[in-house]
Amino acid sequence: MNIKLKIIEETFSDIKLKTNMKKIIMMMAALLTISQSACSQANKTKENKDMKVLVAYFSASGMTKGVAQQLAEVTGGTLHEIKPEQPYTDADLDWHDKQSRSSVEMQDKTSRPTITGKFKNMQDYDIVYVGFPIWWYTCPTIINTFMEAYDFQGKTVIPFATSGGSSIKKACEDLKATYPNINWKDGKLLNRASKDDLKKWVESNL
């Protein structure tokens, strides 16, 4: 009888030992996973800190300029204005007038308004934010001029926009369709975006 009890006790002891070992192994595996994840995130953060950021923008009324300035502060990036060689007047921007300069440009898909002040060291940048106001549900054709003036191979390009009521969806679709070889990330409409909003958006792009 004592022998049987001893065998039972030893069996339960083995089971308990195996159970504890299993728990320890599971805990170690979980800790290892957390550690690897933390290291990966730290490396990713370091890599992104080492990346150079350019915030390029075209602004007709000043709204997009204000957002671009804040975005440059948040990212620590370089700010660059996409300037038309011939500045737009209020009459040029009158979308009610079908003969206004902006109306004519937006009706012509081959329109490429001339820009001035070319950015000289684009090759040094890894991430390029491209900002613009929404015109006729898409980006102004001067953005096409900018996109075709540089080599974006190996870069990540992220659109952002301001608008009186339209979304950025069609602009993003048009840009991706026109320049399919560029590594695009989803764009965002940044009307009235606070610095906290911009920080969250920038972090989501890392």
HUQUI-V158114 format. One line per field, one symbol per residue. ss: DSSP state (h for helix, s for strand, l for the rest). phi: phi as a letter, one per 20 degrees, with the letter a starting at -180 (. if undefined). psi: psi as a letter, one per 20 degrees, with the letter a starting at -180 (. if undefined). Layout:
ss=???
phi=???
psi=???
//
This chain:
ss=lhhhhhhhhhhhhhhhhhhhhhhhhhhhhhhhhhhhhhhhhhhhhhhhhhllssssslllllhhhhhhhhhhhhhllsssslssllllllllllllllllhhhhhhhlllllllsslllllhhhllsssssssssllsslhhhhhhhllllllllsssssssllllllhhhhhhhhhhllllssssssslllllhhhhhhhhhhll
phi=.ffffffffffffffffffffffffffffffffffffffffffffffffffeddddbdcedoffgfffffffffemeeeceedfgdgeefffefffefdfgfffffedfefcgfdcmffecgfeddccecdaeedlmbefffffgffeecedfndddcfbbcbereeegfffffffffcfeeeedgebedglfeffffffffffef
psi=ghggggggghghggggghggggggggghgghgggghgggghgggggghhiqpppoqqpphiighggghghhhggikrppppopqhoqprhhhjnihoijqghggghioiipnppqrlpphlhiiqhpopoqrqppljaqqihhhgghiirojpjqppoqqrqqiiqrighggggghhhmiiqnqqprqpkpkprhggggggghii.
//
